[in-house]
Amino acid sequence: MFLHRLHLRNYRNFAEQVLEFPPQGAAIVGDNGQGKTNLLEAVYYLEIFRSFRGAPDEQLVRFGEDVFRAEARLADASGADRSVSAAFDRRARKKKVTVNGAEPERLGAALGQVGAVIFSPSDVEIVADGPGGRRRFLDIVLSLAEPGYLGALQRYRQTLFQRNTLLRKGSPRALVEAWDEGLITAGSRVVAARDRWVAERSNSFGTHYERVAGGQPGRMSYTPSAPEMGDAKGEAEIAAAFREALGRAADREQRRGMTLVGPHRDDLRFTTEGEGGTLELRTYGSGGQQRTGAIALRMVEAETIHQARGREPIILLDDVFAELDPGRSQRIVDWIEAEEGGQVILTSPKPTDFQLRGETLPRWSIRAGVVVPD
């Protein structure tokens, strides 16, 4: 299945734009600030219904307008098609999502309809910045690929909010502990899913890292907030370890007014080997090593979406070659050509930055929020 038609109205700097993509994709070429990233953001918005750049919905509405709308039509070789749309009214602060013209009962039921994975220069922040971005990455991937994960995550967050409210107020411990079982039940499912995904994908991450880096090894591991939760296997053992960790942390939580253990404090760890031994990419990795880790992570995400959906994902490349040396760039191209034969939509400030699909990708120009197929 590939993106056949994209219709944008008042999205970022796009007033009204209708694009019809060929099955192999397209290369969007234009100067910085013309809307290249906005275009890919709109496509991926229809995958997760939020900006991959972290912008609130009201910032996605074109200046001077009140409502944006984005619609994608997807098709496969047999002629079957699917439509996904999203609109946001800034005045009413209301979002409306439809799949094939019908509103789903829950927004979570509409996630992943496009089947896209985005590679962006900002991905380096997943590796280089704080653990919040890495947890967000895990939550998005697992919400798209793991049935029941999003529901467990939402229940955990709701329970955590109630528990933290009581802790901030200095409520008696008995009132705080009344929320513990709900926190443990939902939280242990979240931790188990994260731990399982990382364990299943760690070898793949290492393979991709080594390939992109030209032979240098890389590793990915999961680090729950309490060590005993990391040693536990399965939801039952994780729940028991979570309960024990909460009991030990109770006094500190009362003093600090917050929940100190649980999946909201977990992390992903990325390492490589240097002259002095194992290096933490976040702390000691070079810019190139951190970017390589981020690219390898997106490659693993693409594999996950491929397996979960049973079809090749749409690969969105947002000027990813600009900050990479020629060797790393070529190895990404080789991966796309060899393993991800689906549609590719990429952006670049100049056409010489890429060579994909034997130079068969149509090259379209963009200027001031207007895309013109060449």
Secondary structure as a PSIPRED ss2 file (coil, helix, strand):
# PSIPRED VFORMAT (PSIPRED V4.0)

   1 M C   1.000  0.000  0.000
   2 F E   0.000  0.000  1.000
   3 L E   0.000  0.000  1.000
   4 H E   0.000  0.000  1.000
   5 R E   0.000  0.000  1.000
   6 L E   0.000  0.000  1.000
   7 H E   0.000  0.000  1.000
   8 L E   0.000  0.000  1.000
   9 R E   0.000  0.000  1.000
  10 N E   0.000  0.000  1.000
  11 Y E   0.000  0.000  1.000
  12 R C   1.000  0.000  0.000
  13 N C   1.000  0.000  0.000
  14 F E   0.000  0.000  1.000
  15 A E   0.000  0.000  1.000
  16 E E   0.000  0.000  1.000
  17 Q E   0.000  0.000  1.000
  18 V E   0.000  0.000  1.000
  19 L E   0.000  0.000  1.000
  20 E E   0.000  0.000  1.000
  21 F C   1.000  0.000  0.000
  22 P C   1.000  0.000  0.000
  23 P C   1.000  0.000  0.000
  24 Q C   1.000  0.000  0.000
  25 G E   0.000  0.000  1.000
  26 A E   0.000  0.000  1.000
  27 A E   0.000  0.000  1.000
  28 I E   0.000  0.000  1.000
  29 V E   0.000  0.000  1.000
  30 G C   1.000  0.000  0.000
  31 D C   1.000  0.000  0.000
  32 N C   1.000  0.000  0.000
  33 G C   1.000  0.000  0.000
  34 Q C   1.000  0.000  0.000
  35 G C   1.000  0.000  0.000
  36 K H   0.000  1.000  0.000
  37 T H   0.000  1.000  0.000
  38 N H   0.000  1.000  0.000
  39 L H   0.000  1.000  0.000
  40 L H   0.000  1.000  0.000
  41 E H   0.000  1.000  0.000
  42 A H   0.000  1.000  0.000
  43 V H   0.000  1.000  0.000
  44 Y H   0.000  1.000  0.000
  45 Y H   0.000  1.000  0.000
  46 L H   0.000  1.000  0.000
  47 E H   0.000  1.000  0.000
  48 I H   0.000  1.000  0.000
  49 F C   1.000  0.000  0.000
  50 R C   1.000  0.000  0.000
  51 S C   1.000  0.000  0.000
  52 F C   1.000  0.000  0.000
  53 R C   1.000  0.000  0.000
  54 G C   1.000  0.000  0.000
  55 A C   1.000  0.000  0.000
  56 P C   1.000  0.000  0.000
  57 D H   0.000  1.000  0.000
  58 E H   0.000  1.000  0.000
  59 Q H   0.000  1.000  0.000
  60 L H   0.000  1.000  0.000
  61 V E   0.000  0.000  1.000
  62 R C   1.000  0.000  0.000
  63 F C   1.000  0.000  0.000
  64 G C   1.000  0.000  0.000
  65 E C   1.000  0.000  0.000
  66 D C   1.000  0.000  0.000
  67 V E   0.000  0.000  1.000
  68 F E   0.000  0.000  1.000
  69 R E   0.000  0.000  1.000
  70 A E   0.000  0.000  1.000
  71 E E   0.000  0.000  1.000
  72 A E   0.000  0.000  1.000
  73 R E   0.000  0.000  1.000
  74 L E   0.000  0.000  1.000
  75 A E   0.000  0.000  1.000
  76 D C   1.000  0.000  0.000
  77 A C   1.000  0.000  0.000
  78 S C   1.000  0.000  0.000
  79 G C   1.000  0.000  0.000
  80 A C   1.000  0.000  0.000
  81 D E   0.000  0.000  1.000
  82 R E   0.000  0.000  1.000
  83 S E   0.000  0.000  1.000
  84 V E   0.000  0.000  1.000
  85 S E   0.000  0.000  1.000
  86 A E   0.000  0.000  1.000
  87 A E   0.000  0.000  1.000
  88 F E   0.000  0.000  1.000
  89 D E   0.000  0.000  1.000
  90 R C   1.000  0.000  0.000
  91 R C   1.000  0.000  0.000
  92 A C   1.000  0.000  0.000
  93 R C   1.000  0.000  0.000
  94 K E   0.000  0.000  1.000
  95 K E   0.000  0.000  1.000
  96 K E   0.000  0.000  1.000
  97 V E   0.000  0.000  1.000
  98 T E   0.000  0.000  1.000
  99 V E   0.000  0.000  1.000
 100 N C   1.000  0.000  0.000
 101 G C   1.000  0.000  0.000
 102 A E   0.000  0.000  1.000
 103 E C   1.000  0.000  0.000
 104 P C   1.000  0.000  0.000
 105 E C   1.000  0.000  0.000
 106 R C   1.000  0.000  0.000
 107 L H   0.000  1.000  0.000
 108 G H   0.000  1.000  0.000
 109 A H   0.000  1.000  0.000
 110 A H   0.000  1.000  0.000
 111 L C   1.000  0.000  0.000
 112 G C   1.000  0.000  0.000
 113 Q C   1.000  0.000  0.000
 114 V C   1.000  0.000  0.000
 115 G C   1.000  0.000  0.000
 116 A E   0.000  0.000  1.000
 117 V E   0.000  0.000  1.000
 118 I E   0.000  0.000  1.000
 119 F E   0.000  0.000  1.000
 120 S C   1.000  0.000  0.000
 121 P H   0.000  1.000  0.000
 122 S H   0.000  1.000  0.000
 123 D H   0.000  1.000  0.000
 124 V H   0.000  1.000  0.000
 125 E H   0.000  1.000  0.000
 126 I H   0.000  1.000  0.000
 127 V H   0.000  1.000  0.000
 128 A H   0.000  1.000  0.000
 129 D C   1.000  0.000  0.000
 130 G C   1.000  0.000  0.000
 131 P H   0.000  1.000  0.000
 132 G H   0.000  1.000  0.000
 133 G H   0.000  1.000  0.000
 134 R H   0.000  1.000  0.000
 135 R H   0.000  1.000  0.000
 136 R H   0.000  1.000  0.000
 137 F H   0.000  1.000  0.000
 138 L H   0.000  1.000  0.000
 139 D H   0.000  1.000  0.000
 140 I H   0.000  1.000  0.000
 141 V H   0.000  1.000  0.000
 142 L H   0.000  1.000  0.000
 143 S H   0.000  1.000  0.000
 144 L H   0.000  1.000  0.000
 145 A H   0.000  1.000  0.000
 146 E C   1.000  0.000  0.000
 147 P C   1.000  0.000  0.000
 148 G C   1.000  0.000  0.000
 149 Y H   0.000  1.000  0.000
 150 L H   0.000  1.000  0.000
 151 G H   0.000  1.000  0.000
 152 A H   0.000  1.000  0.000
 153 L H   0.000  1.000  0.000
 154 Q H   0.000  1.000  0.000
 155 R H   0.000  1.000  0.000
 156 Y H   0.000  1.000  0.000
 157 R H   0.000  1.000  0.000
 158 Q H   0.000  1.000  0.000
 159 T H   0.000  1.000  0.000
 160 L H   0.000  1.000  0.000
 161 F H   0.000  1.000  0.000
 162 Q H   0.000  1.000  0.000
 163 R H   0.000  1.000  0.000
 164 N H   0.000  1.000  0.000
 165 T H   0.000  1.000  0.000
 166 L H   0.000  1.000  0.000
 167 L H   0.000  1.000  0.000
 168 R H   0.000  1.000  0.000
 169 K H   0.000  1.000  0.000
 170 G C   1.000  0.000  0.000
 171 S C   1.000  0.000  0.000
 172 P C   1.000  0.000  0.000
 173 R H   0.000  1.000  0.000
 174 A H   0.000  1.000  0.000
 175 L H   0.000  1.000  0.000
 176 V H   0.000  1.000  0.000
 177 E H   0.000  1.000  0.000
 178 A C   1.000  0.000  0.000
 179 W C   1.000  0.000  0.000
 180 D H   0.000  1.000  0.000
 181 E H   0.000  1.000  0.000
 182 G H   0.000  1.000  0.000
 183 L H   0.000  1.000  0.000
 184 I H   0.000  1.000  0.000
 185 T H   0.000  1.000  0.000
 186 A H   0.000  1.000  0.000
 187 G H   0.000  1.000  0.000
 188 S H   0.000  1.000  0.000
 189 R H   0.000  1.000  0.000
 190 V H   0.000  1.000  0.000
 191 V H   0.000  1.000  0.000
 192 A H   0.000  1.000  0.000
 193 A H   0.000  1.000  0.000
 194 R H   0.000  1.000  0.000
 195 D H   0.000  1.000  0.000
 196 R H   0.000  1.000  0.000
 197 W H   0.000  1.000  0.000
 198 V H   0.000  1.000  0.000
 199 A H   0.000  1.000  0.000
 200 E H   0.000  1.000  0.000
 201 R H   0.000  1.000  0.000
 202 S H   0.000  1.000  0.000
 203 N H   0.000  1.000  0.000
 204 S H   0.000  1.000  0.000
 205 F H   0.000  1.000  0.000
 206 G H   0.000  1.000  0.000
 207 T H   0.000  1.000  0.000
 208 H H   0.000  1.000  0.000
 209 Y H   0.000  1.000  0.000
 210 E H   0.000  1.000  0.000
 211 R H   0.000  1.000  0.000
 212 V H   0.000  1.000  0.000
 213 A H   0.000  1.000  0.000
 214 G C   1.000  0.000  0.000
 215 G C   1.000  0.000  0.000
 216 Q C   1.000  0.000  0.000
 217 P C   1.000  0.000  0.000
 218 G E   0.000  0.000  1.000
 219 R E   0.000  0.000  1.000
 220 M E   0.000  0.000  1.000
 221 S E   0.000  0.000  1.000
 222 Y E   0.000  0.000  1.000
 223 T E   0.000  0.000  1.000
 224 P C   1.000  0.000  0.000
 225 S C   1.000  0.000  0.000
 226 A C   1.000  0.000  0.000
 227 P H   0.000  1.000  0.000
 228 E H   0.000  1.000  0.000
 229 M H   0.000  1.000  0.000
 230 G H   0.000  1.000  0.000
 231 D H   0.000  1.000  0.000
 232 A C   1.000  0.000  0.000
 233 K C   1.000  0.000  0.000
 234 G H   0.000  1.000  0.000
 235 E H   0.000  1.000  0.000
 236 A H   0.000  1.000  0.000
 237 E H   0.000  1.000  0.000
 238 I H   0.000  1.000  0.000
 239 A H   0.000  1.000  0.000
 240 A H   0.000  1.000  0.000
 241 A H   0.000  1.000  0.000
 242 F H   0.000  1.000  0.000
 243 R H   0.000  1.000  0.000
 244 E H   0.000  1.000  0.000
 245 A H   0.000  1.000  0.000
 246 L H   0.000  1.000  0.000
 247 G H   0.000  1.000  0.000
 248 R H   0.000  1.000  0.000
 249 A H   0.000  1.000  0.000
 250 A H   0.000  1.000  0.000
 251 D H   0.000  1.000  0.000
 252 R H   0.000  1.000  0.000
 253 E H   0.000  1.000  0.000
 254 Q H   0.000  1.000  0.000
 255 R H   0.000  1.000  0.000
 256 R H   0.000  1.000  0.000
 257 G C   1.000  0.000  0.000
 258 M C   1.000  0.000  0.000
 259 T C   1.000  0.000  0.000
 260 L C   1.000  0.000  0.000
 261 V C   1.000  0.000  0.000
 262 G C   1.000  0.000  0.000
 263 P H   0.000  1.000  0.000
 264 H H   0.000  1.000  0.000
 265 R H   0.000  1.000  0.000
 266 D C   1.000  0.000  0.000
 267 D E   0.000  0.000  1.000
 268 L E   0.000  0.000  1.000
 269 R E   0.000  0.000  1.000
 270 F E   0.000  0.000  1.000
 271 T E   0.000  0.000  1.000
 272 T E   0.000  0.000  1.000
 273 E E   0.000  0.000  1.000
 274 G E   0.000  0.000  1.000
 275 E C   1.000  0.000  0.000
 276 G C   1.000  0.000  0.000
 277 G E   0.000  0.000  1.000
 278 T E   0.000  0.000  1.000
 279 L E   0.000  0.000  1.000
 280 E E   0.000  0.000  1.000
 281 L H   0.000  1.000  0.000
 282 R H   0.000  1.000  0.000
 283 T H   0.000  1.000  0.000
 284 Y H   0.000  1.000  0.000
 285 G C   1.000  0.000  0.000
 286 S C   1.000  0.000  0.000
 287 G H   0.000  1.000  0.000
 288 G H   0.000  1.000  0.000
 289 Q H   0.000  1.000  0.000
 290 Q H   0.000  1.000  0.000
 291 R H   0.000  1.000  0.000
 292 T H   0.000  1.000  0.000
 293 G H   0.000  1.000  0.000
 294 A H   0.000  1.000  0.000
 295 I H   0.000  1.000  0.000
 296 A H   0.000  1.000  0.000
 297 L H   0.000  1.000  0.000
 298 R H   0.000  1.000  0.000
 299 M H   0.000  1.000  0.000
 300 V H   0.000  1.000  0.000
 301 E H   0.000  1.000  0.000
 302 A H   0.000  1.000  0.000
 303 E H   0.000  1.000  0.000
 304 T H   0.000  1.000  0.000
 305 I H   0.000  1.000  0.000
 306 H H   0.000  1.000  0.000
 307 Q H   0.000  1.000  0.000
 308 A H   0.000  1.000  0.000
 309 R H   0.000  1.000  0.000
 310 G C   1.000  0.000  0.000
 311 R C   1.000  0.000  0.000
 312 E C   1.000  0.000  0.000
 313 P C   1.000  0.000  0.000
 314 I E   0.000  0.000  1.000
 315 I E   0.000  0.000  1.000
 316 L E   0.000  0.000  1.000
 317 L E   0.000  0.000  1.000
 318 D E   0.000  0.000  1.000
 319 D C   1.000  0.000  0.000
 320 V C   1.000  0.000  0.000
 321 F C   1.000  0.000  0.000
 322 A C   1.000  0.000  0.000
 323 E C   1.000  0.000  0.000
 324 L C   1.000  0.000  0.000
 325 D C   1.000  0.000  0.000
 326 P H   0.000  1.000  0.000
 327 G H   0.000  1.000  0.000
 328 R H   0.000  1.000  0.000
 329 S H   0.000  1.000  0.000
 330 Q H   0.000  1.000  0.000
 331 R H   0.000  1.000  0.000
 332 I H   0.000  1.000  0.000
 333 V H   0.000  1.000  0.000
 334 D H   0.000  1.000  0.000
 335 W H   0.000  1.000  0.000
 336 I H   0.000  1.000  0.000
 337 E H   0.000  1.000  0.000
 338 A H   0.000  1.000  0.000
 339 E H   0.000  1.000  0.000
 340 E C   1.000  0.000  0.000
 341 G C   1.000  0.000  0.000
 342 G C   1.000  0.000  0.000
 343 Q C   1.000  0.000  0.000
 344 V E   0.000  0.000  1.000
 345 I E   0.000  0.000  1.000
 346 L E   0.000  0.000  1.000
 347 T E   0.000  0.000  1.000
 348 S E   0.000  0.000  1.000
 349 P C   1.000  0.000  0.000
 350 K C   1.000  0.000  0.000
 351 P H   0.000  1.000  0.000
 352 T H   0.000  1.000  0.000
 353 D H   0.000  1.000  0.000
 354 F C   1.000  0.000  0.000
 355 Q C   1.000  0.000  0.000
 356 L C   1.000  0.000  0.000
 357 R H   0.000  1.000  0.000
 358 G H   0.000  1.000  0.000
 359 E H   0.000  1.000  0.000
 360 T C   1.000  0.000  0.000
 361 L C   1.000  0.000  0.000
 362 P C   1.000  0.000  0.000
 363 R E   0.000  0.000  1.000
 364 W E   0.000  0.000  1.000
 365 S E   0.000  0.000  1.000
 366 I E   0.000  0.000  1.000
 367 R E   0.000  0.000  1.000
 368 A C   1.000  0.000  0.000
 369 G C   1.000  0.000  0.000
 370 V E   0.000  0.000  1.000
 371 V E   0.000  0.000  1.000
 372 V E   0.000  0.000  1.000
 373 P E   0.000  0.000  1.000
 374 D C   1.000  0.000  0.000
